[in-house]
């Protein structure tokens, strides 16, 4: 009886071992299984719990450093009523108070907070609510419409902060968190998760944002972001700030799977300038450039991109074609020529125009760099010293363009004058925060008179305004052909 029991036990053990061996063999080979149909190898991935990132630390740290921002702002508008115009003429610009909200990120324990420029633009009052429900009044330290970044400050100490990460090291598919206040106060401190969907994205600007320069190299994610998230944090899994959430692409106005953040490496430079100088000290290379594309090849009278790269002796389509060089600018003084292809700046490869903008924006006026260009099929290194740019009135910001109280002016093209039935005038190419916007100036309008004196070029506007003792009165025609008249004080 005992012998029979031992025999049965051994049989069971042998069966178990045999089954384990079959299972083990199947497990070992499970990552390379031949398809009976195509005879190809299919790979499988082990999705064990340990393969998912633990985002709890990053979430708990970030939520303490992200704030709710509530804004009261002044909005300019005009009465668009044909009966009003019939009896009273063109309406005088009106103003009204509007409410808005967004998010912000505390970057220093003494109350410095990063948010978006569009969140605080034209603000007359800003209040900030922390995660602990304490509320403070905030003041604007500085703004930068070109990158849509603003810096505000509250009177507080010992605040929780988010450390800066390195957005250049982000990888496609990497997990990130979006933290902010979507849809307002009730949902403040909301955390959503997603992955990095793309890097270096450019997108169309909101037409209401009148900026003369746009520096865009967005991080695209699928972390849910909605109105109110603007200015909030994009955080990596280690709890570092890697971007400031700025925009979504949506046909409904709500999240549709595409959200965009300003990389923190851009934010760091802007914030540093605003703290140190009160304004952004922006370097300018002084070129007009185009990405290497099929359309460019046709414009350059090549049969195709392949033909263009072959004749230019380009190894790839990375780089930008320099179509114009601004006379007297940084590139011109360094010896860059029209027709050169810019390949790299200080060894960093420039894949497209967006990369060039971001790289140049990282320098300050007076900084030096080495440009790698391709000219007549040969690579060449050129030393360049960057010149500066400013929106201060009277400053030349591009060839033929001059800044004027937040607006950018240039001589009106003949086709624009003919369209509006004018003989001469000065075109307003863009309007950002400043007295011109507040007074009622609009993009595309042509200035015909300043203080009752006719103007034909931007310098005329500057000279007349400088000579004025107290106020500047502007007369012109809007882009849709309506007469416009407004004024503002110089002080």
Secondary structure, 3 states (H helix, E strand, C coil): CHHHHHHHHHHHHHHHHHHHHHHHHHHHCCCCEECCCCCCEECCCCCCHHHCCCCHHHHHHHHHHEEEEEEEEEEEECCCCHHHHHHHCCCCCEEEEEEEEEEEEECCCCCEEEEEHHHHCCEEEEEEECCCCCEEEEEEEEEECCCCEEEEEECCCCCCCCCECCHHHCCCCCEEEEEECCCCHHHCCEEEEEEEEEEEECCCCCCCCCCCCCCCCEEEECCCCCCCCCCCEEEECCCCEEEEEEEECCCCCCCCCCEEEEEHHHHHHHHHHHHHHCCCCEEECCEEEEECCHHHHHHCCCCCHHHHHHHHCCCCCCCEEEEEECCCCHHHHHCCCCCCEEEEECCEECCCHHHHHHHHHCCCCCCEEEEEEEECCEEEEEEEECEEECCCCCCEEECCEEEECCEEEEECCHHHHHHHCCCCCEEEEEECCCHHHHHCCCCCCEEEEECCEECCCHHHHHHHHHHCCCEEEEEEECCCCCEEEEEEECC
